[in-house]
Amino acid sequence: MSYLVVDIETVPDLSVYRKPEIKEGEKEPFPPAPAHQVVCIGLLFLDEMLLPRKLGVVYQGGERQILTTWNDFMRTKKPVLITWNGRGFDLPVLMARSLGRGVDFSWYFDNNYRYRYSEDWNVDLCDQMGDYGAARGLKLDHYARLCGLPGKGDVDGGNVEQMMKEGREEDVAAYCLTDVLQTGWLFARWRFLRGKLSREMYEEAIKKMAEVAIEVGEKRPALGKFMEKV
């Protein structure tokens, strides 16, 4: 069994969604799934012991190429997906945008990827930690900082659109990888919490994830201080 931790970054697609006029002091509403253009997909590959095997990011070639690369991999490898709020955001967006771009998304309808109450194919940590909707408003940033991780820092998804306009694709990719690594770390801790991972396996997994973060951080400064408290 192998695991794939996934996170996406998006910008509003104004050909699909027209931003409404908002009054001063009002918060801009969050666009629906079809209106999120995918600009980056971050990936962390874990083996059956939750040891990291590869950290990568797909963000070049335009949206259709990003989606094609992602979907081709999923159809071929069929790993267990690990996300934070993936059922509520990442997967609906990926499905909608694949529909719009005419990209094969058939893997999602195989092997119970859509089944909510099993860890066999798809683990949404936000959904599980919130007891499947009983607790709402859970944030990756809060859980990460609770466990001593850096969390979002001074960047969140709301900054991505401006960063892309400024041509800062590398910074967006680094931000996405930071979320991916913290999601992977929380997955290991979640498994340990529930008695599905021994302390020795858990400690080895997060140690290796920290080593990967440091190694990648040498090339991507935004990751340089990741997990420095671990």
N, C-alpha and C positions, 0 to 999 in steps of 0.2 A: 504494500500500500504506500502511496506517496501523496503528499499534501501540497497544495498550491495556495499561498496567501495572495490575495488580489485586492488592489485598490485602484480606483480610476480618478482622473481629474477631467473636468469639463468646463466649457464656456457656453453661454447662452447662444442658441441658434436663432437669430432674429428673423430668418426666413420662415420659421415655424411658429415662433412665439413673439408677440409684440409686448414689450414691457409696458405695464400700465402706468398711468400718471399717479404719482403718490404725493401726498401733502407733506409739508415739513414736519419732521418728527416721526413719520410713519416708516415702517420697515418694508423694504421691497419684497413682494411675495416670491416664494421659491418656484421656479419654472417647473412645469410637468416633465415627466421622463422623456418624451420625444423631443423636447426643446433643448436637451443637453448634448452639445457636440463633444464627442470624446477627443481629447487632445493627448492623453497619456494613460497607459495602463502599467502599473507597477506589479512586479511578480517576485515572490520568494518561494523557492522550491525546497520542501522539507522531505526527508526520508521517513521511514516508519518509526524511527526513534526521535523524530522531530529535530534532527540535525540538519542545518542548512546546507544545501548542495549548490544553489545558484541564486543570486540576486540579480534581477534584470528589470529593464523598463523599455516599453515599446512606445515611442513617441514621434517617430519620423515617418515621412511619406504621405501624410494626410490621413484623414479619418478612415477612409475605406481601407487603406493599407493596414492601419493599426488594427481595425476590426478583423480583417482577413487573417492576419498573422495570429491573432488571439484565437479565433474560431478554428483555424486549421490545427493549432496545437491541441485545443480541447477535444476535438474529434479524434485525434490520433492517440493522445496520452490518457485522457479521462481520469485526471487526478481528483482527489477529494478537495473541494473548494473551501477555503477559510476566508471569511470577510468580517468586516464590522458594518452592520446595516446593509449587507449585500442584497438581501431580499427586498429591502425597502427602497434601495437606490441603485447600486451598481448593476445588478442583474437586469432590472426593468429598463434601465438606460441602455445597456449593451444590447438587449433584445430589440428595443425600439429602434435604435440607430442601425442595427444590422438589418432590420426590416426596411428601413429607409434607404440604405445603401445597397440593398440586394445581396447581402452576404449570408451564406449558409449558417444557420444557428441550430442545426438539428441536434447537436450533442446535448443541449439543454433539456430535450424531451425524452432522453434515454436515461436509464439507470437511476431513476428517482432523484435527479437533481432538484426537482421542484417540490419534493416532499419535505415538509417543514420539521417534523418531529423525529428525525433520525440523523445520526452523524455519519452514516455510511457514505454519503456523497456530497453533502453540503452543510457546512457549519457556519451559521451567522451568529457570531459571539454576542452581538447586541440583542438579538432575538432570544438567545438562550439565557443570557444573564438577566434579561428582563422578564423571564418566565413567560415568553411568547405573548407579550403585549400587556401583561399585568402591571409592569413598571414601565413608564414611558419617559421619553426625553433623555435617554442615556447617551452620553457623549464619549467617544474614544479619548478625547483630551482629558476628561475627568478620571477615567479608569487608568489611563497611562500615568498621570501625575500621582494618583493614589498609590501606585506601585513603585514610585520613585523614578519613573521615566520622564523625559523632557516634555512630552505632550506636544501640542501644536506650536508652542512658542509664539512668535509674533506673526505667523502666517497661518491662514486657514483657507478653506475652499473659496471664500468670498474674494480672496486676493488674486486668484488664478487668472481671471479675465484680464485684469490690468497688467499682470506679469506677462501674459502672452502678447498683449498689445505692445509692450516694451521690448519684445523679442527675447524674453528671458526663459526660453524653453528649458534650458539646463537647470535653472532654479526650480521650475515647476516639476521636472523629473526628480530632482533631489528631494523636494518636499513630499512627493508621492511615495518615494522609497522610504522616507522616514515613517510615514503612516503604515506602510507595509511591514517594516521591521517591528514596529511597536505592536501591531496586530498579531504578528507571529509570536512575539514574546508573551503577549497576553494569552494566546492560545495554549502555549506550554504551561503557563501558570494556571489556567483554567483546568487543564487536564490533571495537573498535580492536585489542585484544590479538591477535585472530585475523586481522587484516588485511582485515576487511570494512568498515572505516570509516577514512578518512584521518585524520591527526592534526588537520588543520584542521576537518574535520567534527566530530570528537570534541570538540575544545576548544570549538567553537561550541555544541554540544549541551549540555555540562555548564554552560557559562556561562549559557545560557538557562534551564536547570533551576534554577540557583542564583537567578536573578532572579525566577523564579516563586515559589520558596520564600520569598524575602525579602518579596515582595509579599503572599503569603498569610499570612506570619508576622506582618504588621502587624495582621491580624484574629484570628489564632490564635496567642497567645503561645508555645505549645508548639513552634511552628515557627520562632520568631524567630531562633534561632542556627543554623539548619540550614545546613550547608555553609560555615560561616564560615572554614574552613581552606582552601577550594578557591581 
